[in-house]
Amino acid sequence: MSRPNVLLVVLDSVRAKNVGLYGHHRDTTPFLSSYADGATTYRQARSPGIHSVASHASLWTGAAVEEHGITRHEDRLRPETTVWEELSALGYRTGVFTVNSVLAHASNLTDPFDHAMTQTFSGSSNKPFPGARGPTDSATHDGIAGNLERALRDEYPLRSLYNGAYHLYQKRRGSAEGTPDSGQLIDGFLGWATGNGDGADDRPWAACLNLMDAHFPYDPAERYDRWGGETLRTLHAEFEKPPANEFVRGRPWWQLEAFEHLYDGAIRQLDAHLEGLFEGLEDAGVHEETLVVLTSDHGEGFGEISRLTGRTRLVDHSWGIHEVLTHVPLVVSYPGQTDPVTVDAPATLAAFPDTVRAALDGSASRDSFVPEGPVVASTERLLTEHDGIFEGSTEAATDYYGPWRAVYERSGDHTMKYAVRGEDALALRIRDAREAIPVDRDGSKRVEDAFAALESMDLRGDAGTVEADVEDRLADLGYLR
C-alpha cells in the first residue's frame, strides 16, 4: 500500500461553540456537517494553547506548550524537530499555504516546508512599476531602512523607491489588495498538490492550509454575512485596532459581543471554501488516499467573563483559558474512511504528529487524537510587559495576568475541566461545546500533578526578531505588541 498524503486544515480562530456541526443554533457549517458523515468527529478536542504560535508549534512537534516553550512571536523552533521535516526525510513534498503573519513572517514555523505560499502584504502584481523591486519581493522584511537600501541598489532605483512609497501608502490605508484570500490559497494548494502547479511530481505530499476568514477583523463577504448586516459592518470598519486595547480602555463591551454575528458569517464563508477544497481533491482522485485533519488553532472571545476569576473579560484570543478559546472543532478523515465515527473522550491537537506516523504505517485508530493521560492546555498571556494597555482602564491588569492552565479528563458521560490561574481554581463539568457547569472551587492538585509530569523537550532555538512592518501587520490583526 502506498503512503497516504497528509492535509492539515487549520480554520484559524474558529471555536467549536459557533460551529453548526457542534450544535450551534445557526447553520454556519452545512458542508462540514455533511463531510462529517464519512469522517471522525471529535466532540471534545482541545487546543494546547490559545494563540497561533504556541498552538502551531504543538501541532508541528506533538509537545504541550510548556514542553516546547514557543509562546512569543520571536521564539524559534530548532531545526529537525517537526513532523514536516520528518515527512520530508521520508520523501514527501511538503507545503504550507497561509496569510497568517505569525506563521509566515513573525516566527520560523514555515521554515520546515519545502514550498510556501505565504504572501501577506501587497504583492508584486500591485506594484506601479512591476519591473523594479518592491518591499514584498524579498522573503524577509527589513523595515524602511532595509527597503530603502535595496531600492537604491536596484537597476531602476527611482522606480523602486516609488514602489516602496506606494506599498507604505497601501498599508496605511488598510488595503488588502494583492493578498490572497482563502479561495486563492486553496487554488494554489490544489495546483501544487495535484500536479498542475509549480513543483508538483509523483511523490506523496504533506501540507498545511491555514485559513484566516474567522480571524479578526471579522469581515465576511456580503453573501455570507447572514447574521450581521450593514450597521455592524459599518461599526466594525470604523474600529480601531487591536481590539484588546480598545475594550479594556472603555469601548462598550456590547460592540464586541455584537461582532459575534459577523464572526458567524465568517465561519459560513470558511465552510464554502472547504466545499471547494474537497471538490478539488475529489476531482483529482486523491481524497480517499489522504489523511485529512480539519481543526482550529484556538477559539475566540467576545466579551465572555472568565468563570475562573469572575472578572476577566475575554477579547479575541489575548488571554485566559476559557472554553471559547480552547474547545476547537476536530474532524478527521482517515485514509479510506467512509463511515461516520464520533469520539467523546477529550482529545488534543498535540497528537497530530503521532496520528500522521500511525497513518503512514496503516495503524491509525479512529480515536488517535485521544492521549493515554489527561489533555492539557495553557498560556502565559497576559504578560506584564504588555499590561500598559490597561493604563487609564477601569479593568485591573492583575485580573488578566497569566499563566493560565487547564486539565481535561473523561468522567462518565461528560468531560471534567480543572483550571488554575494563580490562587484561582475551578472545576467544571462539560457536556458539549455550549454547556460548561461549575462544580466547585477545586482541582488545583490535578492541574499541579499534570503539569509537573511535563518535561522540557529542548525544542527552542535562538530567539529571532520581528520586523517593524510585520509588527504593524500583527497589530492590524489584533495582536498585542
Secondary structure, 3 states (H helix, E strand, C coil): CCCCEEEEEEECCCCHHHCHHHCCCCCCCHHHHHHHHHCEEECCEECCCCCHHHHHHHHHHCCCHHHHCCCCCCCCECCCCCHHHHHHHCCCEEEEEECCHHHHHHCCCCCCCCEEECCCCCCHHHCCCCCCCCHHHCCCCCHHHHHHHHHHHCCCHHHHHHHHHHHHHHHHCCCCCCCCCHHHHHHHHHHHHHCCCCCCCCCCEEEEEEECCCCCCCCCCCCCCCCCCHHHHHHHHCCCCCHHHHHHCCCCHHHHHHHHHHHHHHHHHHHHHHHHHHHHHHHCCCHHHEEEEEECCCCCEEEEECCCCCCCEEEECCCCCCHHHHECCEEEECCCCCCCEEECCCEEHHHHHHHHHHHHCCCCCCCCCCCCCCEEEEECCCCHHHHHHHCCCCCCHHHCCCCEEEEEEEECCEEEEEEEECCEEEEEEECCCCCEEEEECCCHHHHHHHHHCCCCCCCECCCCCCCHHHHHHHHHCCCCC
